[in-house]
């Protein structure tokens, strides 16, 4: 695997974890969505071939945080009725748009 690919996937995972941190601290969703969009844009711009994977990784980390962190006694700032953490995977749609926008931006600049 190329260094650029590893870096893009690392950015996606760290950005997803950061979005989880933001979501657990805030009661509004705008900052979480902004973190997801910016992370997907940057990761898609780093490696355009893996834009699809970075678009899935960012919301998957957010869903994993909602699945794992309550077992450690860490709960969100506001109780939300998500149904299940899998419902957060709906963020894959705007993340995919953002990741492919980053990939297109990279190709335009190159």
C-alpha positions as a Markdown table, in Angstrom:
| # | Residue | x | y | z |
|---|---|---|---|---|
| 1 | Unk | 0.0 | 0.0 | 0.0 |
| 2 | Unk | 1.3 | 3.4 | -0.9 |
| 3 | Unk | 2.2 | 6.0 | 1.7 |
| 4 | Unk | -0.4 | 8.4 | 0.4 |
| 5 | Unk | -3.1 | 5.8 | 0.8 |
| 6 | Unk | -2.1 | 5.0 | 4.4 |
| 7 | Unk | -2.0 | 8.7 | 5.1 |
| 8 | Unk | -5.5 | 9.2 | 3.6 |
| 9 | Unk | -6.9 | 6.3 | 5.6 |
| 10 | Unk | -5.2 | 7.6 | 8.8 |
| 11 | Unk | -6.7 | 11.0 | 8.2 |
| 12 | Unk | -10.2 | 9.5 | 7.7 |
| 13 | Unk | -10.0 | 7.4 | 10.9 |
| 14 | Unk | -8.6 | 10.3 | 13.0 |
| 15 | Unk | -11.2 | 12.6 | 11.6 |
| 16 | Unk | -13.9 | 10.2 | 12.4 |
| 17 | Unk | -12.7 | 9.9 | 15.9 |
| 18 | Unk | -12.5 | 13.7 | 16.2 |
| 19 | Unk | -16.1 | 13.9 | 14.9 |
| 20 | Unk | -17.1 | 11.4 | 17.6 |
| 21 | Unk | -15.4 | 13.5 | 20.2 |
| 22 | Unk | -17.2 | 16.6 | 19.0 |
| 23 | Unk | -20.6 | 14.8 | 18.8 |
| 24 | Unk | -20.3 | 13.6 | 22.4 |
| 25 | Unk | -19.5 | 17.1 | 23.6 |
| 26 | Unk | -22.0 | 19.2 | 21.6 |
| 27 | Unk | -25.8 | 19.1 | 21.5 |
| 28 | Unk | -26.1 | 20.4 | 18.0 |
| 29 | Unk | -25.2 | 18.5 | 14.9 |
| 30 | Unk | -23.7 | 21.2 | 12.7 |
| 31 | Unk | -20.2 | 20.9 | 14.1 |
| 32 | Unk | -20.2 | 17.1 | 13.8 |
| 33 | Unk | -21.4 | 17.3 | 10.1 |
| 34 | Unk | -18.8 | 20.0 | 9.4 |
| 35 | Unk | -16.0 | 17.7 | 10.9 |
| 36 | Unk | -17.3 | 14.8 | 8.8 |
| 37 | Unk | -17.4 | 16.9 | 5.6 |
| 38 | Unk | -14.0 | 18.5 | 6.0 |
| 39 | Unk | -12.3 | 15.2 | 7.0 |
| 40 | Unk | -13.8 | 13.4 | 3.9 |
| 41 | Unk | -12.8 | 16.3 | 1.7 |
| 42 | Unk | -9.2 | 16.3 | 2.9 |
| 43 | Unk | -8.9 | 12.5 | 2.8 |
| 44 | Unk | -10.4 | 12.4 | -0.7 |
| 45 | Unk | -8.0 | 15.1 | -1.9 |
| 46 | Unk | -5.0 | 13.2 | -0.4 |
| 47 | Unk | -5.7 | 10.0 | -2.3 |
| 48 | Unk | -8.5 | 10.2 | -4.9 |
| 49 | Unk | -8.4 | 6.4 | -5.6 |
| 50 | Unk | -9.6 | 5.7 | -2.1 |
| 51 | Unk | -12.3 | 8.4 | -1.9 |
| 52 | Unk | -15.0 | 5.7 | -1.6 |
| 53 | Unk | -13.3 | 4.1 | 1.4 |
| 54 | Unk | -12.6 | 7.3 | 3.2 |
| 55 | Unk | -16.3 | 8.2 | 2.7 |
| 56 | Unk | -17.2 | 5.0 | 4.5 |
| 57 | Unk | -14.5 | 5.2 | 7.2 |
| 58 | Unk | -15.4 | 8.6 | 8.7 |
| 59 | Unk | -19.1 | 7.8 | 9.5 |
| 60 | Unk | -18.1 | 4.2 | 10.5 |
| 61 | Unk | -15.8 | 5.6 | 13.2 |
| 62 | Unk | -18.6 | 7.8 | 14.4 |
| 63 | Unk | -21.0 | 4.8 | 14.6 |
| 64 | Unk | -18.2 | 2.7 | 16.3 |
| 65 | Unk | -17.8 | 5.4 | 18.9 |
| 66 | Unk | -21.6 | 5.3 | 19.7 |
| 67 | Unk | -21.3 | 1.5 | 20.0 |
| 68 | Unk | -18.2 | 1.2 | 22.1 |
| 69 | Unk | -17.9 | 4.3 | 24.3 |
| 70 | Unk | -21.1 | 3.8 | 26.4 |
| 71 | Unk | -19.5 | 0.5 | 27.6 |
| 72 | Unk | -16.8 | 2.6 | 29.1 |
| 73 | Unk | -19.2 | 4.9 | 30.9 |
| 74 | Unk | -18.8 | 7.7 | 28.3 |
| 75 | Unk | -22.2 | 9.0 | 27.1 |
| 76 | Unk | -23.2 | 11.8 | 24.7 |
| 77 | Unk | -23.9 | 15.3 | 26.0 |
| 78 | Unk | -27.6 | 14.9 | 25.1 |
| 79 | Unk | -29.5 | 11.6 | 25.0 |
| 80 | Unk | -30.6 | 11.1 | 21.4 |
| 81 | Unk | -32.9 | 8.6 | 20.0 |
| 82 | Unk | -30.8 | 7.3 | 17.1 |
| 83 | Unk | -32.4 | 3.8 | 17.1 |
| 84 | Unk | -29.0 | 2.3 | 16.6 |
| 85 | Unk | -25.5 | 3.5 | 15.8 |
| 86 | Unk | -25.9 | 2.0 | 12.4 |
| 87 | Unk | -28.3 | 4.8 | 11.6 |
| 88 | Unk | -25.2 | 7.2 | 11.6 |
| 89 | Unk | -24.1 | 5.5 | 8.5 |
| 90 | Unk | -26.5 | 7.8 | 6.6 |
| 91 | Unk | -23.6 | 10.3 | 6.9 |
| 92 | Unk | -21.8 | 8.2 | 4.3 |
| 93 | Unk | -23.8 | 10.0 | 1.6 |
| 94 | Unk | -22.6 | 13.6 | 2.3 |
| 95 | Unk | -19.2 | 12.2 | 3.2 |
| 96 | Unk | -19.0 | 10.5 | -0.2 |
| 97 | Unk | -20.0 | 13.8 | -2.0 |
| 98 | Unk | -17.3 | 15.6 | 0.0 |
| 99 | Unk | -14.6 | 12.9 | -0.6 |
| 100 | Unk | -15.3 | 13.0 | -4.3 |
| 101 | Unk | -15.3 | 16.8 | -4.3 |
| 102 | Unk | -11.8 | 16.5 | -2.7 |
| 103 | Unk | -10.7 | 14.0 | -5.4 |
| 104 | Unk | -12.0 | 16.3 | -8.1 |
| 105 | Unk | -10.3 | 19.3 | -6.5 |
| 106 | Unk | -7.0 | 17.4 | -6.5 |
| 107 | Unk | -7.4 | 16.4 | -10.2 |
| 108 | Unk | -8.2 | 20.0 | -11.1 |
| 109 | Unk | -5.2 | 21.4 | -9.3 |
| 110 | Unk | -2.9 | 18.8 | -10.8 |
